[in-house]
């Protein structure tokens, strides 16, 4: 039997941390490295720095046992058979991914190598990164037989990252040597063979022993492109449905019905056809821009991606205009806002359309009372401290005496609100829903003037004047 694998993970962000605890869950020994000492101290105590389902349980199970947290990259390099680079690749001013963290890690790893290592790119990186890493190794005097570089992109969604990792649609390994393929196959063996799903305490999800995770072996370049192209395609689906929602709005059709009709075609599928206020998060905006940049750099015209970005920016502005047309003027109006995170189920506010919109409303002189089940702390760090902006303890407090209630994040709990109570505490029963969480007919029944995205305006009969306005 093969000796137990020791895996080094460099970076303890969403991807690195989830990968670390999940590899431990698969039975490997893991050393997770980060240069941020305070974060490492928290992790050693088993405290998750992010809001992620199953992460607290897996940290509890594996921290300081199967997973060791450290700031010592050289030490981790010496011990690990495989090193996964999962550091950030932030967006630079021109749109391309800033690879300086990957470069720094690769250089430090190179200086610590004394025996064979598999270096695996886990961060989202542009095509050719594997070749750059190889070049860094060789420039630092590492002979070619002492390393391989592979690409193993992740397809985790924030909020469900642990489940996505352990129950993936596919595992992609981009490898250019048999040795690299063999190590990555051994790392993922419990998911590929299905043995993981037999465990009594396995994290639940759609995969099972009879239907284990499929492994897709490609070249490293193909794997790099698969990651960028997957995110760009999903972002394109969202911009597509958002544009169709604008057509629905113009003619009084319901985008939810249209999306159902389109998605029922197996070739299109239902997922990622939810119209809203545009995509956000740390991945889609950055990755669409980076992929567009890669194409440009290679002389390929990928104007489609510029359109995807343009539609996404417009969708936010369109929602802003919708609120304006419902309220007529902004100055001094009180807005109840539900949601800060870029999507439900996470405390992440990076590139969140909700944050941008709140800034725009504050700029227009509105008074905003906002509630989010998880993201308030992070929002406080980026939104201006102002007496015009308060953080409510729940949705009802946010809605109290508001001129309108806006839904900006698709948290499941918002869809469960007591509509009778809501209609009584709002100053005017106006709900403008950027995530289509409610049924327009039900909202009308409760006396709301309800505006969704891509739906005929739902005016209550008590609001006849408003209904006639342009
Ligand atoms: C995304 C991808 O879905 C993951 O597969 C990928 O691994 C990850 O990026 C990454 O590259 O790390 P994530 O950013 O967590 O995951 O969020 P998504 O669930 O994809 O949502 C992204 C944005 O699109 C959110 O703002 C969401 O509200 C919006 N969205 C999503 C829509 O507006 N409509 C939809 O139908 C789906």
Boltz pocket constraint, residues with backbone or C-beta under 6 A from the ligand:
constraints:
  - pocket:
      binder: B
      contacts: [[A, 124], [A, 154], [A, 155], [A, 156], [A, 157], [A, 158], [A, 159], [A, 231], [A, 234], [A, 238], [A, 271], [A, 272], [A, 273], [A, 274], [A, 275], [A, 276], [A, 277], [A, 278], [A, 279], [A, 280], [A, 281], [A, 282], [A, 283], [A, 284], [A, 287], [A, 342], [A, 343], [A, 344]]
      max_distance: 6.0
